[in-house]
Amino acid sequence: MSDESLPPEPPRLAGEGGKAGELIRSAEDEFREKLDESGAFRSIERTRRRRVMLTWGVACAGAVAAVIGLARGALPLGPGPGEITLTAEPLPPPSALPIPAEPVKEEPAARLVEPPRPSPLAVRSTEAEPRDEAGCEKLARAGDSERALDCFRTLARGSGLGAEVASFKAARLSADVLHDAPRALRMLDEHTARFPAGAMRGEARWLRVQTLERAGRFDDALSESEALLAAPEGRALSSDLHWLRARIYDDVRHDCHRAASELVALVGEAGARGDEAEMRRASCLERLGRKSDALAAYEKYLERADARRAEEARAKVEALRP
């Protein structure tokens, strides 16, 4: 190597004769006394290796970045024929990237569930059912007819007079209040089969005649009523039976002859039914052409203290008199 290729010597800090020169020489002497050549060599070697490793690390990092850029299309390559050059935006530093927030678990909204409303049947089932006739009657008076009916039928499963009375009241409730003639007739059949000679026998037979009439079974009603009139228990029911039979003959069968015969038993009876029975009988006799009998019937009617159709009866008397 020539002297021309060597770098120029650095300028001296101070002259040899000055105070600075003395300090430098003193320090140099002290340094030489303590200098360890092998240690200095190792220190220089370590420094050189660190620089080499650092240089290789930077080169490798650049190569990796280039490969990643090529994979992502970030490095601009020379466009081929018919190709479009895509220039990717530079990636932001990691510190600038947004940190994805953890997904928030949404709690399900509380459902407003309306509490179930208890049904009337469920409420009724929690109530204590009556166990005697007074409790059944209380239900009937309160208008709870179906429960009263079930109550009476439960009591009717027993024995003795109480069961017989409960059986009859169940049938009467079904006929008179619930207006269920077929069911009432079935109950009456059961009652007759269980208590053929019971204390309620007459009342049960009379209820059967009434229920047959309401059901439109007029032939059966006339037949049953005639049999009851001939029985001892029918004597107390004579007026009721004749009135029912007279209405069937007059209103349904249009048989004034039979109707007038039935109405004789009600002549002189007080009240609205007696008043209506006497006017019906006089009208039937008039329609039958029996003028003298009709005139006598109208005059008999005018003798009533509570004659409600007195003006009509007087007009009939004036028209029928010879």
Helices and strands as residue ranges (DSSP letters): G 3-5, H 19-34, H 37-72, G 94-96, H 120-126, H 133-141, H 145-156, H 160-172, I 173-177, H 181-194, H 201-214, H 218-230, G 232-234, H 238-247, I 248-252, H 256-263, G 264-266, H 271-287, H 291-302, H 310-320
